[in-house]
Amino acid sequence: MAAQHQHYVPKLLLRGFLSCDPKRAAKEQVHVLDLEAERSFPTAIDNIMGERRFNEFWVDDDVLATIEPWTSRIESHLAPIIERIRVEKTLERTPEEVANLAFLVAFQFVRTKGMRLMPERLDDQLRRHVKRMGFDLAKVDGLMNLDEEGLKKEHIRHQVQNLEKYAEIMAEKEFFLMTPPDGRSFYIGDHPVVLHNDEPRTVHTGHLGIGAAYIQIYLPLGSDVMLCAYDKAVLGKMMKASDEIRDKEVAGYALSKLMAGEISREQMKQAVDAARDLDPVAALIRAIRTGQPIAVGPEQVECYNSLQAFFAHRFVIDPDDSFTVARDMIGERNSVAQEEQAAERENLAAKYFPEADLSKMGKPTTERRGH
C-alpha cells in the first residue's frame, strides 16, 4: 500500500480558509503559522494538518490496517452541508441537519493529532506527579507506556468506539452561525473544535468538556462563517438575565409612570413590548431560531481566533497572513515560560544555597550558544 498524507483536518474544511491572495487561492494554498517554530509560510492544503499514514496501523508484523476509507466516506457525506452553509450562511434547523452538524463537530473533535497525543500528555502529568510524591515509577500501576504505534491504535479505537456517543452529546446543543465584520477573518487551527465556558470554576460548573454545563463549542467552517454549538442552558441564562434587567428597568419605569397617571395601561404595555423587541438578547434568540447568522464585532473575532491558537497542537491558518492574535499568544506564552523558569531557578537556589543572596545571582538569559 502506497504511503499517503492523510488529513486529520480534512481538505473540505481547509478550502474555506484559502489565502486572500487570488493567485495562491487558485493553487489551493493557505497561510500557516507554526506555533512551535514560530514562523509562518504558505503551502498547499495537501501538505498541512495531516501526516503520512495517520489513519493506518499495524495489526501484526505482516498486516497493515486503515480507517482512511471510513473517514473519507464520512467527509463525503458531510461535504454538501458544509458547502451549503458557506454559500448561504444559514441553518435549516431540520432534525436531519442537526444530526449531521452534531456528527460533523463530534468527528472533527475526536480525530485530530492533539486528541491522539492526549493519553501521552496525561501519562506524563501522572508520572511527574508520582515522581514529586517520591514513589518509584516502576512500582506504580496505571502508567500507560504507549509508543507512537500504541498511541495510534488507542486513538483509532477511541474514534470508532466513541464517535456515536460524542455525536449524541453534540445533538443536544443549540446550533447557530456567526459571521465576522467585513475585513476580518476567522482562523482555523489543527484542533479546530474549541471549547469555552463563561461560568466560574466550581465542582459542578466552569469545566471544558463537550458535555459540561454551560459549554460553548466553536468550529469555523470558513473564514467568514463559524458553526457554534451551545449548551441550551447558556441561552436560557442569557434570556433570564435579559428579562430580569428589562423587568427591573423598563417595566419598573413604565409602572411608575402608570402609577403617576402619566401613561395608560395600553401605553405601558407598548413600552414593555418595544423594549423586548429592541433587546439584543431577544434579537439574538430570534436569529438563532430562524437559522440566521449572528454578526460579531472585531473584538469577538479576536477572542474566537485566540481559542483556535490556544487549542491548536501546532498549526494555525489565517487567510489574511497576519496572525496577530496567534503571535501575541506566542509572546505571552514565552513570557510565562521564562517567568516559570526563573522562579524554578530561585526555588532550587533557595533549597541548595539557603544563605545566598538571590538578587546577586543574575537574571536568566535567553541567549543561545553560537548566536
C-alpha positions in Angstrom: 0.0 0.0 0.0 1.5 3.4 -1.0 2.1 5.8 1.8 -0.4 8.7 1.9 -0.6 12.1 3.5 -3.8 11.5 5.5 -5.6 14.6 6.9 -7.0 14.9 10.5 -8.4 18.3 9.4 -9.9 17.5 6.0 -9.3 19.4 2.9 -13.1 20.1 2.6 -12.7 22.3 5.7 -9.3 23.8 4.8 -10.8 25.1 1.5 -12.8 27.6 3.5 -9.6 29.3 4.6 -7.6 29.7 1.4 -5.3 32.6 1.0 -6.8 36.1 0.3 -4.2 36.3 -2.5 -6.2 35.1 -5.5 -3.1 33.6 -7.1 -2.4 31.5 -4.1 -6.1 30.6 -3.6 -6.2 29.3 -7.2 -3.5 26.9 -6.2 -5.4 25.9 -3.0 -2.7 27.4 -0.8 -3.1 28.6 2.8 -1.0 30.8 5.1 0.1 28.7 8.1 1.8 29.7 11.4 3.9 27.0 13.1 3.4 27.8 16.8 6.4 25.6 17.7 8.9 27.0 15.2 7.3 30.5 15.5 7.3 31.0 11.7 4.7 31.4 9.0 4.7 30.0 5.5 2.4 29.4 2.5 1.6 25.8 1.5 -1.0 23.8 -0.4 -3.8 22.2 1.6 -2.5 18.8 0.5 0.5 19.3 2.8 -0.9 20.6 6.0 -2.9 19.2 9.0 -2.2 15.6 8.3 0.5 13.1 8.4 1.9 10.2 6.4 -0.2 7.1 7.2 -2.0 8.9 10.0 -5.0 6.6 9.8 -3.1 3.3 9.3 -1.8 0.9 11.9 -0.1 -2.5 12.1 -2.3 -5.3 13.3 0.8 -7.5 13.4 4.1 -7.7 11.7 2.5 -8.5 8.3 -0.9 -6.9 8.3 -1.4 -3.1 7.8 -5.0 -1.9 8.5 -6.5 1.5 7.8 -9.6 3.6 8.7 -8.9 6.0 5.8 -11.9 4.7 3.7 -14.2 5.2 6.7 -13.1 8.8 7.3 -13.4 9.5 3.5 -17.0 8.3 3.5 -17.9 10.5 6.4 -16.3 13.5 4.8 -18.2 12.8 1.5 -21.4 12.7 3.4 -20.8 15.9 5.3 -19.3 17.9 2.4 -22.7 19.1 0.9 -23.9 20.6 4.2 -20.6 22.5 4.8 -20.6 23.8 1.2 -24.2 25.0 1.5 -23.6 26.8 4.8 -20.6 28.6 3.4 -22.6 29.9 0.5 -26.0 30.6 2.2 -24.7 31.3 5.8 -28.0 30.0 7.2 -29.1 26.9 9.0 -32.2 24.9 8.1 -32.6 23.6 11.7 -34.3 20.3 10.5 -33.7 17.2 12.6 -31.6 15.8 9.7 -29.4 18.9 9.6 -28.9 18.9 13.4 -27.9 15.3 13.3 -25.4 16.0 10.6 -24.0 19.0 12.3 -23.6 17.1 15.6 -21.8 14.3 13.7 -19.5 16.8 12.0 -18.5 18.5 15.2 -18.1 15.2 17.0 -16.0 13.7 14.2 -13.7 16.7 13.9 -13.3 16.9 17.7 -12.1 13.3 18.1 -9.9 12.8 15.1 -7.0 15.3 15.5 -3.4 14.9 16.3 -4.0 16.8 19.6 -6.6 14.2 20.6 -4.2 11.4 19.7 -1.5 12.7 22.0 -3.8 13.4 24.9 -3.1 10.0 26.6 0.6 10.7 26.3 0.2 14.1 28.0 -2.0 12.7 30.8 0.5 9.9 31.3 3.4 12.4 31.5 1.5 14.6 34.0 0.8 11.5 36.1 4.4 10.4 36.1 5.6 13.9 37.2 3.1 13.9 40.0 4.1 10.4 41.2 7.8 11.4 41.0 7.2 14.5 43.1 5.5 12.4 45.7 8.6 10.3 45.9 7.3 7.0 44.6 9.1 4.5 42.4 7.5 4.8 38.9 8.3 1.1 38.2 6.1 0.1 41.1 3.0 2.2 40.2 0.1 0.6 38.3 -1.8 2.5 35.6 1.0 4.1 33.7 0.5 3.6 30.0 4.0 3.5 28.4 2.4 3.9 24.9 4.8 4.3 22.0 3.8 6.0 18.7 2.2 2.9 17.3 0.4 2.3 20.6 -1.0 5.9 20.7 -2.2 5.4 17.1 -4.0 2.2 17.9 -5.6 3.7 21.0 -6.7 6.8 19.1 -8.2 4.8 16.2 -10.0 2.5 18.7 -11.4 5.5 20.5 -12.7 7.1 17.3 -14.5 4.0 16.1 -16.0 3.1 19.5 -17.0 6.5 20.8 -17.9 8.7 17.8 -21.6 7.8 18.0 -21.6 8.7 21.7 -19.9 12.1 21.1 -22.5 12.8 18.3 -25.4 12.1 20.7 -23.9 14.6 23.2 -23.5 17.2 20.4 -27.0 16.7 19.2 -28.3 18.1 22.5 -26.7 21.5 21.8 -28.3 24.6 20.2 -26.6 25.2 16.8 -26.2 28.6 15.2 -23.8 30.5 13.0 -21.6 33.6 13.5 -20.1 35.8 10.8 -17.3 38.4 11.2 -17.3 42.0 10.1 -16.0 43.0 6.7 -12.2 42.8 6.5 -11.9 40.3 9.3 -11.4 36.5 9.1 -11.7 33.6 11.4 -8.7 31.3 11.9 -8.7 27.6 11.8 -6.3 25.6 13.9 -5.2 21.9 13.7 -7.7 21.1 16.6 -10.5 23.3 15.3 -13.3 22.3 17.6 -12.6 24.6 20.6 -14.4 24.9 23.9 -15.2 27.8 26.2 -17.1 28.3 29.4 -18.0 31.6 30.9 -19.1 30.1 34.3 -16.8 30.3 37.3 -14.8 27.1 38.0 -16.5 25.1 40.8 -17.1 21.4 41.4 -20.1 21.5 39.0 -19.5 24.4 36.7 -16.9 26.0 34.6 -15.5 22.8 33.1 -14.2 22.3 29.5 -15.9 19.2 28.2 -18.4 18.6 25.4 -21.0 17.5 27.9 -20.2 20.1 30.6 -22.8 22.5 31.8 -22.9 25.9 30.0 -20.3 24.8 27.5 -19.8 26.8 24.3 -18.3 24.9 21.3 -17.0 26.6 18.1 -15.9 25.1 14.7 -15.1 27.6 11.9 -16.4 26.3 8.6 -14.9 29.2 6.6 -13.0 32.4 7.1 -16.4 34.2 7.1 -18.7 31.7 8.9 -18.4 29.7 12.1 -20.6 27.0 13.5 -21.5 27.3 17.2 -23.0 24.7 19.5 -24.1 25.9 22.9 -25.4 24.0 25.9 -29.1 25.1 25.8 -28.7 26.4 29.4 -26.4 29.2 28.1 -29.2 30.7 26.0 -31.7 30.1 28.8 -29.5 32.0 31.2 -29.0 34.9 28.8 -32.7 35.2 28.3 -33.4 35.1 32.0 -30.8 37.8 32.7 -32.2 39.9 29.9 -35.8 39.5 31.2 -34.7 40.5 34.7 -33.0 43.6 33.5 -35.9 44.6 31.4 -38.4 44.0 34.1 -36.3 46.0 36.6 -35.5 48.9 34.4 -38.1 49.3 31.6 -41.2 47.7 33.3 -40.4 49.4 36.6 -40.1 52.8 35.0 -43.3 52.3 33.0 -45.1 51.2 36.1 -44.0 54.3 37.9 -45.4 56.4 35.1 -48.6 54.5 35.1 -49.0 54.9 38.9 -48.3 58.6 38.5 -51.1 58.8 35.9 -48.8 59.9 33.1 -49.4 56.9 30.8 -52.2 54.5 30.3 -52.1 50.7 30.7 -52.0 50.3 27.0 -49.1 52.7 26.7 -47.3 50.8 29.4 -47.7 47.5 27.5 -46.5 49.1 24.3 -43.4 50.4 26.1 -42.6 47.0 27.6 -43.2 45.3 24.2 -41.0 47.8 22.4 -38.2 47.2 24.9 -38.5 43.5 24.3 -38.3 44.0 20.5 -35.2 46.1 20.9 -33.4 43.9 23.4 -30.2 42.5 21.8 -30.5 39.1 23.5 -34.1 38.7 22.2 -32.8 39.6 18.7 -30.1 37.0 19.1 -32.5 34.3 20.1 -34.8 35.2 17.2 -31.9 35.0 14.7 -30.9 31.6 16.1 -34.4 30.2 15.9 -34.8 31.3 12.3 -31.3 30.0 11.3 -29.9 33.4 10.6 -26.2 34.2 11.4 -25.1 36.3 14.4 -22.9 39.2 13.3 -20.0 39.6 15.7 -17.5 42.5 16.1 -13.7 42.7 15.7 -13.1 42.1 19.4 -15.2 38.9 19.3 -13.3 37.7 16.2 -10.0 38.1 18.1 -11.4 36.2 21.0 -12.5 33.2 18.9 -9.2 33.3 17.0 -7.3 33.2 20.3 -9.2 30.0 21.1 -8.1 28.4 17.8 -4.5 29.3 18.7 -4.8 28.2 22.3 -6.3 24.7 21.4 -4.0 24.1 18.4 -1.5 21.3 18.6 1.0 23.1 16.4 -0.5 24.8 13.3 -2.9 27.7 12.7 -4.2 29.1 9.4 -5.0 32.8 8.8 -6.3 33.7 5.3 -5.0 37.2 5.8 -1.5 36.1 6.7 -1.3 38.4 9.7 -1.6 36.0 12.7 -1.8 39.0 15.1 -3.7 37.1 17.8 -1.6 34.0 17.4 1.7 35.9 17.6 0.6 37.8 20.7 -0.2 34.4 22.3 3.2 33.1 21.5 4.8 36.1 23.1 2.7 35.7 26.2 3.5 32.0 26.4 7.2 32.7 26.1 7.0 35.3 28.8 5.2 33.0 31.2 7.7 30.2 30.4 10.6 32.5 31.2 9.0 33.6 34.5 8.4 30.0 35.4 12.0 29.1 34.6 13.2 32.0 36.7 11.0 31.0 39.6 12.2 27.4 39.4 15.8 28.6 39.5 15.2 30.7 42.5 13.4 27.8 44.3 16.4 25.5 43.6 18.9 28.1 44.7 16.9 28.7 47.9 16.8 25.0 48.5 20.5 24.2 48.0 22.0 27.6 48.8 19.8 28.9 51.6 22.2 31.6 52.7 22.7 33.0 49.2 21.6 36.5 48.2 19.4 35.6 45.3 19.4 39.2 44.0 23.1 38.9 43.2 22.8 35.6 41.2 22.0 37.4 38.0 19.0 37.2 35.7 18.4 34.3 33.4 19.4 34.9 29.8 17.7 33.6 26.7 20.8 33.9 24.5 21.7 30.7 22.7 25.2 29.4 22.1 26.6 30.2 18.8 24.4 33.3 18.4 
